[in-house]
Amino acid sequence: MTHPIFPYGEPRELSENLWQVAGSLKFPVPRNMTIVRTARGELVLYSVIAMHEEGMQALEALGRPALMVIPHRRHQMDAPFYKARYPSLRVIAPAAQRVRGVAVDGGLGELAELGLDAYVLPGNSYEDVVLEIPLADGRALCVCESLGNVSPSGWMKPLFKLLGPPGDSFGVARAVRWREIEDRTALRTWLSTQAARGDARLLLFGHGEALVSDVPGALRRAAAQV
């Protein structure tokens, strides 16, 4: 199929059975696809990024794409590309009526059978899906839009200073808070609860670099911003 393909990199391993592909859009905003390999060798794809043939083959070398999670109302532009390549790929979303271009096959509860906890982030009105991924020494938290870790440069830097997280490259961007967060107390409570659990080892985003150290501290800082 004819489909726009924007810059992307190779899969980067973050932990055993866990990778991200970093890419961008036509304008220089970073975006990520998160890839989880299950015990059966199947891949769960979160926030997919369309790639050229060599990129798709690198993905397939990791396992068989089996489920595609639509993690946010605004993160679905490449879903038809994946469904066309993998007709048997199951499409998972919290709100089928919000998904465009592909039919939804099931809800987030289906991921529990694979050992993954998935739910809509409390306080978000754009169906931002949290994916909790078990690791050998804890868990990874993947959040699509309500948290990010972006360090822009060039002409994007002053714009990001205005619309990004207060005082830092990491956190809840002002633009997201204004547009998507309908219940700040619920989001703040979730962030504080996740920090208190203390077992989060990785924090992954739809936009920006993964956080790999002091994740509980980062979650506390994000809670203070909301």
N, C-alpha and C positions, 0 to 999 in steps of 0.2 A: 504494500500500500504506500501511497505518497503521504509522507508525514514529516513535518519540520523536525530536524535534529540539531540540537544546540551543543556547545562544547561540554565534554565530560571526561573523566579520568578512568583509570583502571580500578577494579574493586580493591579496597583497602581493608585488610583484616584488622579488626579491633579486638577480637577475642575468638576463642574457638567457636566455629559455626556462626560467626557474626561479622558482616562486612558492611561498608558503605561505599557507594559510588558518588563522588562529588562532581557536580556539573554547574551550569549556569543557564541563564535565559538570554534572550537577544540583547538585553541590557545587563550590566555586570552585577547581577544579584545571585549569590551562590545558592544552590539547592542540593539536596542529598536524597539518594535512594538507599534505604536500609534493607539488608538482605539477611534473613535468618534461615539457617538450615536445620531442619527437624531431625529427630532420631531416625526417621525413615528415609533420610536423604532428600527430602523434598524442600523446596524453597518457598518461604513466605516473603513477598515483596511489598514494601511499605513505601508509598510515594514514588511510583516508578518514573524512570527517566529513559526516554527512547534513545537507542544507540545504533550505530552502524553495525554491520554484520560481525566485525571482529569483536566489538563490544558485547554483542548478544552471545557470541560463542564463548567469550570469557565468563559471562554469567552462567551459561549452561554447563560449563566445566565445574561449577560449584555444586550443581545438583539440578533436579528437575523443577522448573517453576510450576508450583501447584496452586498457590493462593496469592491474590493481589488485594491488598488492603487499600481502600480509598480513605486516606487519613484526615481529609479536610475538604470542605466545600470548594476551596480554590486550588487543590492539588489533584487534578484528575485529567489534565490535558493530554497526557501520554497513555492513559488507560486503553483507548481504542487500539493503539499501536500494539500493545501487549496482547490484547484479546484476539487480534487478527493473527498474530504469530502463534499464539498458544490457544486454540479454540476451547480446549478443555480446562483452561485456567479458571478457577473459581474466583468470582469477584465478591469481596466482603466489604460491607459498609454499614454504618450505624443507621443511616437514613436513606433508603433506596430512592426516595422521591427527589433527593438532592443530587443524584448522580446522573451525568449526561454522557451519551455516546456508547454506553455499555449497560447490559442488564445485570442487576445485582442478584447473586445466587444465595447469599446467606448473611447473617448478622455476625456481630463481633463474638458472640458466644461460641461460635464454631472454632475459634482459635484456642479455647480452653482444652479441647481434645488433643492439641499439639503441645500442651504445657505452657502456653502463652496467655497471660492475662491482658485483656484489651477492653477499654471502656472510653467513653467520651469524657474529656477533661472537665471537671466541675467548673461552672462559671462561664464556659465558652459557648457562644451561640452559633459557631460555624462548624460544629461537629468535629472538633479537634480530637483525634484518637490518640490515647496513650497506649503504648505497647510496653508491657513489662516482660523482659527477656531474662530467663534464668542463666546465670553464669556459674562457673565452678566455685567462686568465692563470694557470691552475692547475686546481684541483678543489675541489668541495664534498664534505664528508663528512656523511652523514645517519645518525644513530643513534637508535633508537626510545626505549629506556628506560634503557640502562646509563649514559648521560650525560644531563644535563638542565641547564637554566639558568632556575630559577624563583625569583622574589622575592615570596613571599607576604605578605599583609597580614591584619590583623584576627585572628580566632581561629585562623587557619591558621598564623600566624607561630610561636608556641611549639611547635606540633606539628612544623612543618618544621625547626625548630632541632634537634629531637630525631631526626627521621628523615631529614633532608636531607643534603646533602654537608657534610663537616666544615669549618666556618669560612667558608662561602661559599655563594652562590646557585648557583654552577656546579660541576659535577663528578659524581662517582658517589655517589648518595644512599645513606645507611646502610641504608635499607629495601631498596633494590635489591641492595646488596652482601650483605645477610644472606639474602635470599630467592632471588636469581637467579644470583649469581656463584659458580660451583662451582670455578673455577680462577683465583685471583687473579693468579698468575704469568703465565698466558696473556694475561689482559686487560692487565696492566701492560706486558707485552712489546709487545702490539699498539699501545697508546697511545704508548709510547716510539718505536716504529718509525714510526708516522704523523707524530710530531713531527719526527723526524730527516729525513724526506723533504723537508720544508720548503715543499711546493707547495700545502698546504691553505689556501684563502682564506676559506672559509665553513665553519662547523660548525653543523649543523642538528639539531634534536631533536624527539622526539615530544611533549615537554613543555618549554615555556619559550622565551625569546627566542633567536634565532639569534645566534651570535658572528661578528662580521665583522672583527675586528682581532686581530692576534697569535695566530692559531689554533695555530701550533706551541707557543707558550708555554703556552696553555691546556691543550693535550694533555699537556705535561710536568707541569703542576700536577695534572691529573687522575690521571696515573700515580703521582704521589707519595701520593695519597689511598688507593689501592687496597690 
